[in-house]
């Protein structure tokens, strides 16, 4: 299995996928530089605006779309090279190969999460009023990573079954629906809403970007445990089910 993971990782060498690891955190860095250039860093509104906007962009837009792109590029590369047929003829475990894809994309998104956290720390050191509560923000970014992992097997499944564009389309639809469902009682049925919903009690920000105050029901911390549990269990179950589906496909 470890050899498969190494092999899968090598497939990304000198590809756009690895460039995305830097491009995604770069968006947050550029956003911070823009705010430093045009706003007063000493203003309280400045810190709040960066905190709520950066985590919103990351959890609702950047991370889901980034995962969809990685899954799409992975499927596209395999189909163009015809490696599926070659591996099947050699009696290689197709299900393990699928799991290795999920693991590598998970690892890559963890790396990009660590990079964006590094950007946050750098901005904090530059101006400690810049992002408000540092530890709170770092925890938030890690929670976003965990609660979006279940999207990886979904995107890979769609890219393999319907084509690479299907994963991108799914991410767009997921983001649009998330706007309406993440604040509803049934938020937990929609994987794209999990990270946005958990940001409410963690960084006290509404999915729309407005700061939450007072006794807003969205600040209920009990959703954190529920959201994390659902995310991890769904990720493991979908990874297993999609691997079994992929191994049984007659045409690869």
C-alpha positions in Angstrom: 0.0 0.0 0.0 2.8 2.4 0.9 4.4 1.7 -2.5 1.1 2.6 -4.2 1.0 5.9 -2.3 4.5 6.7 -3.3 3.7 5.9 -6.9 0.6 8.0 -6.8 2.5 10.9 -5.4 5.1 10.6 -8.2 2.3 11.1 -10.8 1.9 14.6 -9.5 5.5 15.5 -10.1 5.9 18.6 -12.3 2.1 19.0 -12.6 -0.3 21.9 -12.0 -1.7 19.9 -9.0 1.5 20.7 -7.0 1.4 24.3 -8.0 -2.1 24.5 -6.5 -0.6 23.7 -3.1 1.0 27.2 -3.2 -1.6 29.0 -5.3 -4.4 28.3 -2.8 -2.7 29.8 0.3 -1.4 32.6 -2.0 -5.0 33.8 -2.4 -5.3 34.3 1.3 -1.9 36.0 1.4 -2.8 38.4 -1.4 -6.1 39.1 0.3 -4.2 40.0 3.5 -1.7 42.2 1.6 -4.7 44.0 -0.1 -6.2 44.8 3.3 -2.9 46.0 4.6 -2.6 48.3 1.6 -6.1 49.8 1.7 -7.3 49.6 5.3 -6.0 50.8 8.7 -4.5 47.8 10.5 -5.2 49.5 13.8 -8.9 49.6 13.2 -10.9 46.9 15.0 -13.1 46.4 11.9 -9.9 45.5 10.0 -9.1 42.5 12.2 -12.7 41.3 12.2 -13.1 41.7 8.4 -10.0 39.7 7.6 -10.9 36.9 10.1 -14.4 36.4 8.9 -13.7 36.9 5.2 -10.5 34.7 4.9 -12.1 31.7 6.7 -15.3 32.1 4.7 -13.4 32.1 1.4 -11.3 29.2 2.4 -14.1 26.9 3.8 -16.9 27.7 1.4 -15.0 28.3 -1.9 -11.3 27.7 -2.1 -11.0 24.4 -0.4 -14.0 22.7 -2.1 -13.0 23.9 -5.5 -9.4 23.1 -4.9 -10.3 19.5 -4.0 -12.5 19.2 -7.1 -9.6 20.4 -9.3 -7.2 17.9 -7.7 -9.6 15.0 -8.2 -10.4 16.1 -11.8 -6.7 16.4 -12.7 -6.0 12.9 -11.1 -8.8 11.2 -13.1 -7.8 13.1 -16.3 -4.2 12.0 -16.1 -5.0 8.4 -15.5 -7.5 8.2 -18.4 -5.1 9.9 -20.8 -2.2 7.6 -19.9 -4.3 4.4 -20.0 -2.6 3.2 -16.8 -5.8 1.6 -15.4 -5.8 -1.1 -18.1 -2.1 -1.7 -17.6 -2.4 -2.1 -13.8 -5.5 -4.3 -14.1 -3.6 -6.7 -16.5 -0.9 -7.0 -13.9 -3.3 -8.0 -11.2 -2.7 -4.9 -9.1 -5.3 -4.2 -6.4 -7.5 -1.5 -8.0 -9.3 -0.7 -4.8 -6.0 0.0 -3.0 -4.9 2.2 -5.9 -8.2 4.2 -5.4 -7.5 4.5 -1.7 -4.0 5.7 -2.5 -5.5 8.5 -4.7 -7.7 9.6 -1.8 -4.8 9.5 0.7 -2.5 11.5 -1.6 -5.1 14.2 -2.3 -5.9 14.3 1.5 -2.2 14.8 2.1 -1.9 17.5 -0.5 -4.8 19.4 1.0 -3.3 19.0 4.4 0.0 20.5 3.1 -1.9 23.5 1.6 -3.8 23.9 4.9 -0.5 24.1 6.8 0.8 26.6 4.2 -2.2 28.9 4.7 -1.8 28.5 8.5 1.9 29.6 8.0 0.6 32.7 6.1 -1.8 33.5 9.0 1.1 33.2 11.5 3.3 35.5 9.3 0.5 38.1 9.1 0.0 37.8 12.8 3.7 38.4 13.5 3.6 41.4 11.1 0.7 43.0 12.8 -0.8 41.2 15.8 -4.1 43.1 15.5 -4.4 41.7 12.0 -6.4 38.5 12.5 -7.7 38.7 16.0 -7.4 35.4 17.9 -4.5 33.4 16.3 -5.1 30.0 18.0 -8.8 30.3 17.1 -8.0 30.9 13.4 -5.5 28.0 13.2 -8.0 25.6 14.8 -10.6 26.8 12.3 -8.4 26.0 9.3 -7.6 22.5 10.6 -11.3 21.9 11.2 -12.1 23.0 7.6 -9.6 20.4 6.3 -11.1 17.6 8.3 -14.7 18.5 7.5 -14.0 18.7 3.7 -12.2 15.4 3.4 -15.4 13.5 2.5 -15.6 15.6 -0.6 -12.5 13.8 -2.1 -14.1 10.4 -2.7 -17.2 12.2 -4.0 -15.3 14.2 -6.5 -13.1 11.3 -7.6 -16.3 9.1 -8.1 -18.0 11.8 -10.2 -14.8 12.5 -12.3 -14.4 8.8 -13.0 -18.0 8.1 -13.8 -19.1 11.2 -15.7 -15.9 12.9 -16.6 -13.6 15.5 -15.1 -16.0 18.4 -15.5 -18.5 16.6 -13.3 -16.4 17.2 -10.2 -16.0 20.9 -10.9 -19.8 21.2 -11.6 -20.5 19.3 -8.3 -18.3 21.7 -6.4 -20.1 24.7 -7.8 -23.6 23.2 -7.1 -22.4 22.2 -3.6 -21.3 25.8 -2.9 -24.5 27.3 -4.1 -26.7 24.9 -2.1 -24.5 25.4 0.9 -25.5 29.1 1.1 -29.1 28.0 1.8 -28.7 24.8 3.8 -25.7 25.5 6.1 -27.8 27.6 8.6 -30.8 25.2 8.5 -31.4 22.4 11.1 -30.7 19.8 8.4 -27.2 21.2 7.6 -25.6 17.9 8.4 -27.1 16.2 5.3 -25.0 18.3 2.9 -21.2 17.6 2.9 -20.4 21.1 1.5 -22.1 22.7 4.5 -20.2 21.0 7.3 -17.1 23.3 7.4 -19.2 26.5 7.0 -21.6 25.4 9.8 -18.8 24.6 12.2 -17.2 28.0 11.6 -20.2 29.6 13.3 -19.3 28.6 16.9 -15.5 28.4 16.2 -14.8 31.8 14.8 -18.3 33.2 15.3 -18.9 34.0 11.7 -22.1 33.5 9.7 -21.7 31.6 6.4 -22.6 34.9 4.7 -19.5 36.5 6.4 -21.4 38.5 9.0 -20.0 38.3 12.6 -22.3 36.4 15.0 -23.1 38.0 18.4 -25.2 37.5 21.5 -27.1 34.3 21.8 -27.5 33.4 18.2 -28.4 29.7 17.9 -25.7 29.2 15.3 -23.2 29.7 18.1 -24.2 26.4 19.7 -20.8 24.6 20.2 -22.5 21.1 20.2 -22.4 21.1 16.4 -18.6 20.9 16.5 -18.5 17.4 17.8 -21.4 16.3 15.6 -19.9 17.8 12.5 -16.4 16.4 13.1 -17.8 12.9 13.8 -20.1 13.0 10.7 -17.2 14.2 8.5 -14.7 11.5 9.6 -17.2 8.7 9.4 -18.5 9.8 6.0 -15.0 10.1 4.7 -14.1 6.6 5.7 -17.4 5.0 4.5 -17.3 6.8 1.1 -13.7 5.9 0.6 -14.4 2.3 1.2 -17.6 2.2 -0.9 -16.1 4.1 -3.9 -13.0 1.9 -3.8 -15.2 -1.2 -4.0 -17.2 0.3 -6.8 -14.1 1.3 -8.7 -12.6 -2.2 -8.3 -15.7 -3.8 -9.9 -15.8 -1.6 -12.9 -15.4 -3.6 -16.1 -14.1 -0.7 -18.2 -11.3 1.5 -16.8 
